[in-house]
Each structure stands twice: as structure tokens, then as C-alpha cells.
Amino acid sequence: MDLIIISGRSGSGKSTALHQLEDEGYFAIDNLPASLLPALVGDKGPQLPELFRGIAVCIDARNVGSDLDAFQRTLASLPASVSCRVLYLDADEATLIRRFSETRRRHPLTTVSLPLAEAIRQESELLEPLAAMASLTLDTRSMTIYELRDAIRQRLVGPDAEEITILFQSFGFKRGIPSDADLVFDLRMLPNPHWSEDLRGLTGLDRPVGEYLESFAITERLFSDIAGFIERWLPSYEESSRSYLTIAVGCTGGQHRSVYMAHRLYQHFQAQHGQLQLRHRELP
């Protein structure tokens, strides 16, 4: 049985993820007490019709604290026939506060004496056992609903479960490193097109920016080193039974150097690897 557990802080997109998995053919349950997991997937649990691909459950801070503390033991007690994956969604505190302000929904932990910001921090502590066991963590701060649904579809369901899916992602260090990154490469040593007035308004997808960067020998050396590293170690990642690998390349603002390099790496590996994705976090 395929079991997917969705968790994360409130406002990070758990409902969207659960609905997407339901659309993909999973039997979806929201706010399941963690202590009921063994009964749900055990031999005496409900027998699902064959039309369901598996079970997707959302377990979060609405659970009893003792159940969350015992989460690792609970997973260890599941039958060997259960293939379990934990998806953890998160975003930075400012984004979560903004989302609650926009939707005007109440955070499940807020009280008269516990304001929203403190409730969000407390929630992070409560969910630490689940976050530590996550097989996939997604930072949703800059994702639209449609991008999150697509990420769930591609990285949890996927067209080919036997082949690892690689995501090349550009980002800007000024907004933080993506929390779901497996490998991070820093490109800030490359010449910065931002300081060229003609290039400042362009992005790394525009040919003049590429020509500027390629005029420096360091760009080609760095590309060769990064591509060579990935080619050398990708087989080991595949042998470790991973389903996905996020490779993040960053520069200061995430507009020029990182976009150029992520796009070039994506094109380079297209010829030799089927399951590839490309995302530019800072581009609209």
C-alpha cells in the first residue's frame, strides 16, 4: 500500500496538496490522529477498492502533542507492506502571516493570549518530529496554487516512479536558500550582469545576458564543474532509491546568473535524462 503523509505549518498549502492527491486517485483524509495510522493501514483496517492508488492523510499541529512526539514509533509500527512517504510543506513566517491576513482564517493554535506570530513559531516546534522524517520538503513561499499542485503531481505521483526526477531551480540568496534543495551551488563569483545598464532589466533567459556571461572563461569552467559533479554522483543518488533530486543554483538576486546556469544545466541533461523540471523562483 502506498501511504503519503502530508504535514507542515498552517498556511503552507497542505489542503491544496491533499486535494491534488485526491484528484490523482488517492483516498484522502484530513486531520487524522497520528495514533490511528496503524489501524488505518493494518490488516484489519478498511479495504480500499482497487481504483484507489493509495492513501493520503494530513497530520499536523491539530493532533495531540503526545501523538506527534511518538510519530517515529508510530511509523515504525506500520506493516512492512506499507510504503510510506512524508511530505512536509513550509514557508517563511512573513509569508504565513500574510496568507492568514489575506484569508482572514484563524490559526488553529491562536488564543486570546497567543498571537499569530507566536502560534506559528510554536507550531514549528510541535511539528519538528514530522519535519525531521520528511522524505520531501517543499518551500511554498513563492509558489502559486497551480505550481504547488504541479509539484505534487510531478514529484509524488510522477509518470515514472522508477526514474529519479531532477529539478533545476534558480534562486536569489537575498531571499534565502530553498528549503527543499538537496544540492546548492553558489554562482556569486561570476561577473554580475546587474551592473551593466543594458543588461539590468533582462534575465538569464535573454541571449545578451548569456553572451555576456560566456565572454568570461570562469563561466565555462564553473558550468563544467557543476555538470561534471552531477554526472559523477547522480548514479549514487539513483541507487539510494530516491524519487527526486533538487539542484539549486543561486546568485544575489536570482535574475541573471542563476537563471542562466539553471537553464543551461536543464538543457544539458535533457539529452541524457528523461524526468527533468526547471523552475526560476524569483522570476514572475
C-alpha positions in Angstrom: 0.0 0.0 0.0 1.2 3.5 -0.9 0.8 5.9 2.1 1.6 9.6 1.7 1.5 11.7 4.9 1.2 15.4 4.4 2.3 17.8 7.2 3.6 21.3 7.6 2.7 24.6 9.2 -0.8 26.1 8.7 -1.0 28.2 5.6 1.8 26.3 3.8 -0.6 24.6 1.3 -1.5 21.3 2.9 -5.1 21.4 1.8 -4.0 22.1 -1.8 -1.6 19.1 -1.6 -4.2 16.8 -0.2 -6.8 17.8 -2.8 -4.3 17.2 -5.6 -3.5 13.7 -4.3 -7.2 13.0 -4.1 -7.5 14.1 -7.8 -4.7 11.7 -8.6 -6.6 8.8 -7.2 -5.6 8.6 -3.5 -8.1 8.1 -0.7 -7.7 11.4 1.2 -8.2 12.0 4.9 -7.7 15.4 6.6 -6.7 15.8 10.3 -6.2 12.2 11.0 -5.0 11.5 14.6 -1.5 10.0 14.2 -2.3 7.3 16.7 -4.9 5.9 14.2 -2.4 5.3 11.4 -1.6 1.6 12.3 -5.3 0.8 12.4 -5.9 2.6 9.1 -3.4 0.6 7.1 -3.3 -2.6 9.1 -4.7 -5.9 8.1 -8.0 -5.1 10.0 -8.2 -1.6 8.5 -10.7 -0.6 5.8 -10.2 -2.4 2.5 -9.9 0.2 -0.3 -11.4 -0.5 -3.7 -8.7 -1.2 -6.4 -9.5 2.1 -8.1 -7.5 4.0 -5.3 -3.7 4.3 -5.8 -3.2 4.6 -2.1 -4.0 6.7 1.0 -3.1 10.3 1.6 -3.5 11.7 5.1 -2.9 15.1 6.6 -1.3 15.1 10.1 -0.4 18.4 11.6 -0.5 20.5 14.7 -4.2 19.8 15.3 -3.0 16.4 16.6 -2.5 15.7 20.3 1.1 16.6 21.2 1.9 13.1 22.6 0.9 11.6 19.2 3.3 13.9 17.4 6.1 13.1 19.9 5.5 9.4 19.2 5.3 9.8 15.4 8.6 8.0 14.7 7.5 4.9 16.7 4.1 5.0 15.1 5.6 4.8 11.6 7.9 2.0 12.7 4.9 0.0 13.8 3.3 0.1 10.3 3.2 -3.2 8.4 6.1 -3.9 6.1 3.7 -3.9 3.1 3.1 -0.2 3.6 5.3 2.1 1.5 5.2 5.4 3.5 6.4 8.8 2.3 6.2 12.1 4.4 5.7 15.4 2.6 6.4 18.5 4.7 5.3 21.9 3.4 6.5 25.1 4.8 7.1 28.8 4.1 8.8 31.7 5.9 7.0 33.3 8.8 6.2 36.6 6.9 4.5 34.6 4.1 2.4 32.6 6.5 1.3 35.7 8.4 0.4 37.4 5.1 -1.6 34.4 3.9 -3.6 34.3 7.2 -4.2 38.1 6.9 -5.5 37.7 3.3 -7.8 34.7 4.0 -8.9 36.0 7.5 -8.8 32.5 8.7 -7.9 31.6 12.3 -4.7 29.8 13.0 -5.5 26.5 14.9 -3.1 27.4 17.8 -4.0 31.0 18.3 -5.8 32.0 21.6 -6.5 35.3 23.4 -3.0 35.1 24.9 -1.2 33.6 21.9 -0.9 35.9 18.9 -0.5 34.7 15.4 3.3 35.1 15.1 3.9 33.2 18.3 1.4 30.5 17.3 3.3 29.9 14.0 6.6 29.6 15.9 5.1 27.2 18.4 3.6 25.1 15.5 7.1 24.7 14.1 8.3 23.2 17.4 5.3 20.8 17.6 5.9 19.5 14.1 9.6 19.1 14.4 9.3 15.2 14.6 7.5 15.1 11.3 9.7 17.7 9.6 12.8 15.6 10.6 11.3 12.5 9.0 10.2 14.1 5.7 11.2 12.4 2.5 10.3 15.6 0.6 10.2 19.1 1.9 8.7 21.9 -0.3 9.1 25.6 0.3 5.9 27.1 -0.9 6.6 30.8 -0.2 6.8 31.8 -3.9 4.6 29.0 -5.3 1.1 29.6 -6.8 -1.6 27.1 -6.1 -1.1 25.7 -9.6 2.7 25.4 -9.2 2.2 23.5 -5.9 -0.3 21.2 -7.5 2.1 20.6 -10.4 5.0 19.9 -7.9 2.8 17.4 -6.1 1.8 15.6 -9.3 5.4 15.5 -10.7 7.3 14.7 -7.5 5.0 12.4 -5.6 2.9 10.7 -8.3 5.1 11.1 -11.4 4.8 9.5 -14.8 7.6 7.0 -14.0 8.3 6.0 -10.4 11.4 4.1 -11.4 13.3 7.1 -12.6 14.6 9.9 -10.4 13.1 13.3 -11.1 15.6 16.2 -11.2 14.5 19.7 -10.5 16.9 22.5 -11.5 16.0 25.6 -9.6 17.4 29.1 -9.7 17.1 31.4 -6.7 18.4 34.6 -5.1 20.4 34.4 -1.9 18.8 37.6 -0.7 15.5 35.7 -0.3 17.1 32.6 1.3 18.2 29.2 0.1 15.2 26.9 -0.9 14.5 24.6 2.0 13.8 21.7 -0.3 17.3 21.9 -2.0 19.4 18.7 -2.0 22.4 20.3 -3.7 23.2 24.1 -3.6 25.7 25.8 -5.9 26.8 29.4 -5.3 27.3 31.5 -8.5 28.1 34.8 -6.9 31.7 34.6 -8.0 30.6 35.1 -11.6 30.6 38.6 -13.1 27.2 40.2 -12.3 25.2 41.5 -15.4 23.2 43.7 -13.0 26.0 46.2 -13.1 25.6 46.6 -16.8 22.9 49.2 -17.6 22.0 47.4 -20.8 21.5 44.1 -19.1 20.0 45.1 -15.8 16.4 44.8 -17.0 16.9 41.5 -18.7 17.1 38.0 -17.2 19.3 35.0 -17.6 16.9 33.7 -20.2 17.8 36.6 -22.6 20.6 35.9 -25.0 22.5 39.1 -24.4 22.9 38.1 -20.7 24.2 34.6 -21.8 26.7 36.2 -24.3 27.9 38.5 -21.5 28.5 35.6 -19.1 30.0 33.3 -21.7 32.6 36.0 -22.5 34.3 35.1 -19.2 36.3 31.9 -19.0 35.2 31.3 -15.4 31.6 30.8 -16.5 32.5 27.8 -18.7 34.8 26.3 -16.0 32.0 26.6 -13.4 29.4 25.1 -15.7 31.7 22.1 -16.5 32.5 21.6 -12.8 28.8 21.6 -11.8 27.7 19.4 -14.7 30.6 17.0 -14.0 29.7 16.8 -10.3 26.1 15.9 -11.1 27.0 13.4 -13.8 29.5 11.8 -11.4 27.2 11.4 -8.4 23.7 11.1 -10.0 24.1 7.3 -10.3 24.7 7.1 -6.5 21.5 9.2 -5.8 19.6 6.8 -8.1 21.0 3.7 -6.4 19.8 5.1 -3.0 16.2 4.7 -4.2 15.5 8.5 -4.2 12.5 9.6 -6.3 13.6 13.2 -6.7 16.6 15.5 -6.5 16.5 19.3 -6.3 19.6 21.1 -7.5 19.5 24.8 -6.6 21.8 27.3 -8.2 21.9 30.8 -6.6 23.2 34.3 -7.2 22.5 37.5 -5.4 19.1 38.4 -6.8 18.1 35.3 -8.7 17.6 37.2 -12.0 20.7 36.7 -14.2 23.5 34.3 -13.3 21.4 31.6 -11.5 18.7 31.7 -14.2 21.3 31.3 -17.0 23.0 28.4 -15.3 19.9 26.6 -14.2 18.5 26.8 -17.8 21.8 25.7 -19.3 22.1 22.7 -16.9 18.5 21.7 -17.7 19.3 21.8 -21.5 22.5 19.8 -20.9 20.8 17.0 -19.1 17.8 16.8 -21.3 19.7 14.6 -23.7 20.5 12.0 -21.1 17.8 12.1 -18.5 14.0 11.9 -19.0 12.5 13.3 -15.8 13.6 16.9 -15.6 12.0 20.0 -14.3 13.1 23.7 -14.4 12.0 26.4 -12.0 13.1 30.0 -11.6 12.0 31.0 -8.1 12.5 34.8 -8.4 11.1 35.2 -11.9 7.4 36.1 -12.3 
